[in-house]
Amino acid sequence: MSGDGIEEARVRTGVAAYVRRRAWAEAEAVLTAVLGNPEVRRIGALAEQEERRAGAELEGELQVFRDRYVYAVRTGDAAA
């Protein structure tokens, strides 16, 4: 590669690195703004609340599978 080609490759690498840093900075700024929005926080809290409610509702139904898993791990019985 000639001297000009080496310099061109170095410049291209530098520009690509700059573009990546700039894109990350812009993405971080957008995410910070979106996640800081009070409405987004409120909806996030509602989603967490619903997940907890659904988890509590399903816990009893899924206990049999948890018990089976614990038994299989304890005994090494993959057919359990």
C-alpha distances in whole Angstrom, upper triangle without the diagonal:
4,7,8,6,6,10,10,10,12,14,15,15,18,20,20,22,24,25,26,28,30,30,32,34,35,36,38,40,41,42,44,46,47,48,50,52,55,56,53,54,58,57,55,58,60,57,58,61,61,59,62,65,63,62,66,67,65,66,69,68,65,67,68,64,63,66,65,62,63,66,63,61,64,65,62,63,61,63,65
4,5,5,6,9,10,11,12,14,15,17,18,20,21,23,24,26,27,29,30,32,33,35,36,37,39,41,42,43,45,47,48,49,51,53,57,57,54,56,59,58,56,60,62,59,60,63,64,61,64,67,66,65,68,70,68,68,72,71,68,70,71,67,66,69,68,65,66,69,66,64,67,68,65,67,64,67,68
4,5,5,6,9,10,11,12,14,15,17,18,20,21,23,24,26,27,29,30,32,33,35,36,38,39,41,42,43,45,47,48,49,51,55,56,53,55,58,57,55,59,61,59,59,63,63,61,63,66,65,64,68,70,68,68,72,71,68,70,71,67,66,69,69,65,66,69,67,64,67,69,66,67,65,68,69
4,5,5,6,9,10,10,12,14,15,16,18,20,21,22,24,26,27,28,30,31,33,34,36,37,39,40,42,43,45,46,48,49,53,54,51,53,56,55,54,57,59,57,57,61,61,60,62,65,64,63,67,68,67,67,71,70,67,69,70,67,66,69,68,65,66,69,67,64,67,69,66,68,65,67,69
4,5,5,6,9,10,10,12,14,15,16,18,20,21,22,24,25,27,29,30,31,33,35,36,37,39,40,42,43,44,46,48,52,52,50,51,55,53,52,55,57,55,55,59,59,57,60,63,61,61,64,66,64,65,68,67,64,66,67,64,63,66,65,62,63,66,63,61,64,66,63,64,61,64,65
4,5,5,6,9,10,11,12,14,15,17,18,20,21,23,24,26,27,29,30,32,33,35,36,38,39,41,42,43,45,47,51,51,49,50,53,52,51,54,56,54,54,58,58,56,58,61,60,59,63,64,63,63,67,66,63,64,66,62,61,64,64,60,61,64,62,59,62,64,61,63,60,63,64
4,5,5,6,9,10,11,12,14,15,16,18,20,21,22,24,26,27,28,30,32,33,35,36,37,39,41,42,43,45,49,50,47,49,52,51,50,53,55,53,53,57,57,56,58,61,60,59,63,64,63,63,67,66,63,65,67,63,62,65,65,61,62,65,63,61,64,65,62,64,61,64,65
4,5,5,6,9,10,10,12,14,15,16,18,20,21,22,24,26,27,28,30,31,33,34,36,37,39,40,42,44,47,48,45,47,50,49,48,51,53,51,52,55,56,54,56,59,58,58,61,63,61,62,65,64,62,64,65,62,61,64,63,60,61,64,62,60,63,64,62,63,60,63,64
4,5,5,6,9,10,10,12,14,15,16,18,20,21,23,24,26,27,29,30,32,33,35,36,37,39,40,42,46,47,44,45,49,48,46,49,51,49,49,53,53,51,54,57,56,55,58,60,58,59,62,61,59,60,62,58,57,61,60,56,58,61,58,56,59,61,58,59,57,59,60
4,5,5,6,9,10,11,12,14,15,17,18,20,21,23,24,26,27,29,30,32,33,35,36,37,39,41,45,46,43,44,48,47,45,48,50,48,48,52,53,51,53,56,55,54,58,59,58,58,62,61,58,60,62,58,57,60,60,56,58,60,58,56,59,61,58,60,57,60,61
4,5,5,6,9,10,10,12,14,15,16,18,20,21,22,24,26,27,28,30,31,33,34,36,37,39,43,44,41,43,46,45,44,47,49,47,48,51,52,50,52,55,55,54,57,59,58,58,62,61,59,60,62,59,58,61,61,57,59,62,59,57,60,62,59,61,58,61,62
4,5,5,6,9,10,10,12,14,15,16,18,20,21,22,24,26,27,28,30,32,33,34,36,38,41,42,39,41,44,43,42,45,47,45,45,49,49,48,50,53,52,52,55,57,55,56,59,59,56,58,59,56,55,59,58,55,56,59,57,55,58,60,57,58,55,58,59
4,6,5,6,9,10,11,12,14,15,17,18,20,21,23,24,26,27,29,30,32,33,34,36,40,41,38,39,43,42,40,43,45,43,43,47,48,46,48,51,50,49,53,55,53,54,57,56,54,55,57,54,53,56,55,52,53,56,54,52,55,57,54,56,53,56,56
4,5,5,6,9,10,11,12,14,16,16,18,20,21,23,24,26,27,29,30,31,33,35,39,40,37,38,42,41,39,42,45,43,43,47,47,46,48,51,50,50,53,55,54,54,58,57,54,56,58,55,53,57,57,53,54,57,55,53,56,58,56,57,55,57,58
4,5,5,6,9,10,10,12,14,15,16,18,20,21,22,24,26,27,28,30,31,33,37,38,35,37,40,39,38,41,43,41,42,46,46,45,47,50,49,49,52,54,53,53,57,56,54,56,58,54,53,57,57,53,55,58,56,54,57,59,56,58,55,57,58
4,5,5,6,9,10,11,12,14,15,16,18,20,21,22,24,26,27,28,30,32,36,36,33,35,38,37,36,39,41,39,39,43,43,42,44,47,46,46,49,51,50,50,54,53,50,53,54,51,50,53,53,50,51,54,52,50,53,55,53,54,51,54,54
4,5,5,6,9,10,11,12,14,15,17,18,20,21,22,24,26,27,28,31,34,35,32,33,37,36,34,37,40,38,38,42,42,41,43,46,45,45,48,50,48,49,52,52,49,51,53,50,49,52,52,48,50,53,51,49,52,54,51,53,50,53,53
4,5,5,6,9,10,10,12,14,15,16,18,20,21,23,24,26,27,29,33,34,31,32,36,35,34,37,39,37,38,41,42,41,43,46,46,45,48,50,49,50,53,53,51,52,54,51,50,54,54,50,52,55,53,51,54,56,54,55,53,55,56
4,6,5,6,9,10,10,12,14,15,16,18,20,21,22,24,26,27,31,32,29,31,34,33,32,35,37,35,36,40,40,39,41,44,44,43,47,48,47,48,52,51,49,51,53,50,49,52,52,49,50,54,52,50,53,55,53,54,51,54,54
4,5,5,6,9,10,11,12,14,15,16,18,20,21,22,24,26,30,30,27,29,32,31,30,33,35,33,33,37,38,36,38,41,41,40,44,45,44,45,48,48,45,47,49,46,45,49,49,45,47,50,48,46,49,52,49,50,48,50,51
4,6,5,6,9,10,11,12,14,15,16,18,20,21,22,25,28,29,26,28,31,31,29,32,34,33,33,36,37,36,38,41,41,40,43,45,44,45,49,48,46,48,50,47,46,49,49,46,47,50,49,47,50,52,50,51,49,51,52
4,5,5,6,9,10,11,12,14,15,17,18,20,21,23,27,28,25,27,30,30,28,31,34,32,33,36,37,36,38,41,41,41,44,46,45,46,49,49,47,49,51,48,47,51,51,48,49,52,51,49,52,54,52,54,51,53,53
4,5,5,6,9,10,11,12,14,15,16,18,20,21,25,26,23,25,28,27,26,29,31,30,30,34,34,33,36,38,38,38,41,43,42,43,47,46,44,46,48,45,44,48,48,45,46,50,48,46,50,52,50,51,48,50,50
4,5,5,6,9,10,10,12,14,15,16,18,20,24,24,22,23,26,26,24,27,29,28,28,31,32,31,33,36,36,36,39,40,40,40,44,44,41,43,46,43,42,45,46,42,44,47,46,44,47,49,47,48,46,48,48
4,5,5,6,9,10,11,12,14,15,16,19,22,23,21,22,26,26,24,27,29,28,28,32,33,32,34,37,37,37,40,42,41,42,46,46,43,45,48,45,44,47,48,45,46,49,48,46,49,52,50,51,49,51,51
4,5,5,6,9,10,11,12,14,15,17,21,22,19,21,24,24,23,26,28,27,28,31,32,31,34,36,36,36,39,41,41,42,45,45,43,45,48,45,44,48,48,45,47,50,49,47,50,53,51,52,49,52,51
4,5,5,6,8,10,10,12,14,16,19,20,17,19,22,21,20,23,25,24,25,28,29,28,30,33,33,33,36,37,37,38,42,41,39,42,44,41,40,44,45,42,43,47,45,44,47,49,47,48,46,48,47
4,5,5,6,9,10,10,12,14,18,19,16,17,21,21,19,22,24,23,23,27,28,27,29,32,32,32,35,37,36,37,41,41,39,41,43,41,40,43,44,41,42,46,45,43,46,48,47,48,46,48,47
4,6,5,6,9,10,11,13,16,18,16,17,20,20,19,22,24,24,24,27,29,28,30,33,33,34,36,38,38,39,43,43,41,43,46,44,42,46,47,44,45,49,48,46,49,52,50,51,49,51,50
4,5,5,6,8,10,11,15,15,13,15,18,18,17,20,22,22,23,26,27,26,29,31,31,32,35,36,36,37,41,41,39,42,44,42,41,45,45,43,44,48,47,45,48,51,49,50,48,50,49
4,5,5,6,8,10,13,14,11,13,16,16,14,17,20,19,19,23,24,23,25,28,28,28,31,33,33,34,37,38,36,38,41,38,37,41,42,39,40,44,43,42,44,47,46,47,44,46,45
4,6,5,6,9,12,14,11,12,15,16,15,17,20,19,20,23,24,24,26,28,29,29,32,34,34,35,38,39,37,39,42,40,38,42,43,41,41,45,45,43,45,48,47,48,46,48,47
4,6,5,6,10,12,10,11,15,15,15,17,19,20,20,23,25,25,27,29,30,30,33,34,35,36,40,40,39,41,44,42,40,44,45,43,44,48,47,46,48,51,50,51,49,50,49
4,5,5,9,9,7,9,12,12,12,15,17,16,18,20,21,22,24,26,26,27,30,31,32,33,37,37,36,38,41,39,38,41,43,40,42,45,45,43,46,49,48,48,46,48,46
4,5,8,9,6,7,10,11,9,12,14,14,15,18,19,19,21,23,24,25,27,29,29,30,34,34,33,35,38,36,35,39,40,38,39,42,42,41,43,46,45,46,44,45,44
4,6,9,7,7,10,12,11,13,16,16,17,19,21,21,23,25,26,27,29,31,32,33,36,37,36,37,41,39,38,41,43,40,41,45,45,43,46,49,48,49,47,48,47
4,6,5,6,9,10,11,12,14,15,17,19,20,21,23,25,26,27,29,30,32,33,36,37,36,38,41,40,38,42,44,42,42,46,46,45,47,50,49,50,48,49,48
4,5,5,6,9,10,10,12,14,15,16,18,20,21,23,24,26,27,29,30,31,35,35,35,37,40,39,38,41,43,41,42,46,46,45,47,50,49,50,48,49,48
4,5,5,6,8,10,11,12,14,15,17,18,20,21,22,24,26,27,28,30,33,34,33,36,39,38,37,40,42,40,41,45,45,44,46,49,49,49,47,48,46
4,5,5,6,9,10,10,12,14,15,16,18,20,21,22,24,26,27,28,31,32,31,33,36,35,34,38,39,37,39,42,42,41,44,46,46,46,44,45,44
4,5,5,6,9,10,11,12,14,15,17,18,20,21,23,24,26,27,30,31,30,32,35,34,33,36,38,36,37,41,41,40,42,45,44,45,43,44,43
4,5,5,6,9,10,11,12,14,16,17,18,20,21,23,24,26,29,30,29,31,35,34,33,36,38,36,37,41,41,40,43,46,45,45,44,45,43
4,5,5,6,9,10,11,12,14,15,16,18,20,21,22,24,27,28,27,30,33,32,31,34,36,35,36,39,39,39,41,44,43,43,41,42,41
4,5,5,6,9,10,11,12,14,15,16,18,20,21,22,26,26,25,27,31,29,28,32,33,32,33,36,37,36,38,41,40,41,39,40,38
4,5,5,6,9,10,11,12,14,15,17,18,20,21,24,25,25,26,30,29,28,31,33,32,32,36,36,35,38,41,40,41,39,40,38
4,5,5,6,9,10,11,12,14,15,16,18,20,23,23,23,26,29,28,27,31,32,31,32,36,36,36,38,41,41,41,39,40,37
4,5,5,6,9,10,10,12,14,15,16,18,21,21,21,23,26,25,25,28,30,29,30,33,34,33,35,38,38,38,36,36,34
4,5,5,6,9,10,10,12,14,15,16,20,20,20,22,25,24,23,26,28,27,27,31,31,31,33,36,36,36,34,35,33
4,5,5,6,9,10,11,12,14,15,18,19,19,21,25,24,23,26,28,27,28,31,32,32,34,37,37,37,35,36,34
4,5,5,6,8,10,10,12,14,17,17,18,20,23,22,22,25,27,26,27,30,31,31,33,36,36,35,34,34,32
4,5,5,6,9,10,10,12,15,16,15,17,20,20,19,22,24,23,24,27,28,28,30,32,32,32,30,31,29
4,6,5,6,9,10,10,14,15,15,16,19,19,18,21,23,22,23,26,27,27,29,32,32,32,30,31,29
4,5,5,6,9,10,12,14,14,16,19,19,19,22,24,24,24,27,29,29,30,33,33,33,32,32,29
4,5,5,6,8,11,11,12,14,17,17,17,20,22,21,23,25,26,27,29,31,31,30,29,29,27
4,5,5,6,9,10,10,11,15,14,14,17,19,18,19,22,23,23,25,28,28,28,26,27,24
4,6,5,8,10,10,11,15,15,14,17,19,19,20,23,24,24,26,28,29,29,28,28,25
4,6,7,8,10,11,14,15,15,17,19,20,21,23,25,26,27,29,30,29,28,28,25
4,6,5,6,9,11,12,12,14,16,17,18,20,22,22,24,26,27,25,24,24,21
4,6,5,6,9,10,10,12,14,15,15,18,19,20,21,24,24,24,23,23,20
4,5,5,8,10,10,11,14,15,16,17,19,21,21,23,25,23,23,23,19
4,6,7,8,10,11,13,14,16,17,19,20,22,23,24,22,21,21,18
4,5,5,7,9,10,11,13,15,16,17,19,20,21,20,18,18,15
4,5,5,6,9,10,10,12,14,15,16,18,19,18,18,18,14
4,5,5,6,9,10,11,12,14,15,16,18,16,16,15,11
4,5,5,6,9,10,10,12,14,15,16,14,13,13,10
4,5,5,6,9,10,11,12,14,15,14,14,14,11
4,5,5,6,9,10,11,12,14,13,13,14,10
4,6,5,6,9,10,11,11,10,10,10,6
4,5,5,6,9,10,10,9,9,10,7
4,6,5,6,9,10,10,11,12,10
4,5,5,6,8,8,10,10,7
4,5,5,5,5,6,8,6
4,6,5,7,8,11,9
4,6,8,10,13,11
4,5,9,10,9
4,6,9,9
4,5,6
4,5
4
